[in-house]
């Protein structure tokens, strides 16, 4: 495992958990690729910033039980964790929000370039989340 890559992913998630979006976004390449769970691919830091603004408006989340792995050369990493969340505003096309709490296993895959996140692919079971929030 590559300790620099592990530290980068740890820093990425620590910034997420603390709500420090400036630091969180600074860890991305300008042309970051974001593969949205069971959805589309977006490219660029601006698209990712808009995605996170929507997420932070609709959800309050903390990631716990984090396990991070990397390739020996540090070019790729993976993380497994549990999302502890609260659904605070209705997200378009999803069930109505009224503060429902959820606990959701999730994972992410990373490509790393020049000690920044160049790609992030997130995965969680959307049907499990919908069942938990009462959809």
N, C-alpha and C positions, 0 to 999 in steps of 0.2 A: 504494500500500500504506500501511496505517496502522501507524506505528511503535509506538504504545502496544499495539495488539493483537498485533503480532509479538512484542514484549517479554513480554507476558502468556503467550503460548503457549510461548515459550522458557523462561520461568520455570517453567511447568507441567511441561514435560518435564525440565528440570534437577532439579526436586524429585523427580520420578519416578525419574530415573537415580540420584540420590543416596540414595534410600530415605527421604527426608524426607516422610513421609505427613502430618504436621501442616501443613507449608507447602503440599503438594500439594492437600490437601482445603480449605485456606483460600482457594484460588483459585476455588472453585466457589460458585455461588449456592445458597441453601438448598433451592431447588426445582429443582436441576439435572436435566436430562433426559439419560439415558444410554441410547443405542441400542447394545446389545451386538452384536458381530459376528455376523451371520447368526442373530440371536436376538431376544429380547424387549426391550421398552422398560421401563426403570425410572425412577422419578421420586423425587428427594429425595437430599439429602446422606447420610442414614443408609443408604439402599440402596446408594449408591455406595461408602460406607465398607465395608460388608459385602462387596461385590463385590471391592474391592481387598484385603481381608483374605484372601479365598479365593485370589486371584491370587498374592499374596505368599507364601502357604503352599505353593502347588503349583508355582510357577515362579520362576525367577531370571532377570530380563530387563534388558537395557540397550538403549536406542534410539540408533541411530547414523545417520550420513548424512542428517541432518535438513534438510528444505527446508520453509519456512513461507511461506505467502502469505496476504494478507488483502484484503478489499474496501477501497476508499478511505475509507469511513465507519467502518471498524473493527467493523462489526456481525457479520461473518462471517470465518472463517479456515479454512485447510486446511493440513494437514501431511502430508508424505510422508517415510517413514523406513524403516530396516531394523531388525528386532527380532533381537538376538543373545540367544538364550535357552538355558536349561537346564530340563528338565522334571524336577522333584525329588520331587514327590508325585503319586500318581495322582489325577486329577480325575475326578469322577463322570461315567460315560458315555463316557469317552475311553480310549485305550490305556493300558496299565500304564506307570508311570514308573520309570525306573532311571537317571536322570541323563543322558538323551539331550540332545545339543546340537542346536540348530536355528538357521537363518538365514532370516528370513521378511520379504519386503517387506510393508509395511503403510501405511495412511493413516488420517487422521482429519479430520472436519469439525466445526467449532465454530460456535456462536452465542455472541455476547458481549453482556453487559448490565452496565452500570455497572462496566466493567473487571474483570468476573469471567466465568468460563465458565458459561453458562446451558444449553448443550447440547453434548454430545460424541457423535459417531457414529463408531465405529471399524470399520475393514474390514481383513481379511486373508483369504487363501485357506485355509480350514480343511482342505481336502483335501490341500493342499501340506504343511501342518503335520503332519497325520496320517501322510503318506508319510515325512516326515523323522524322525518319532519311532518309525516301524516299526509302525504300526497296520494 
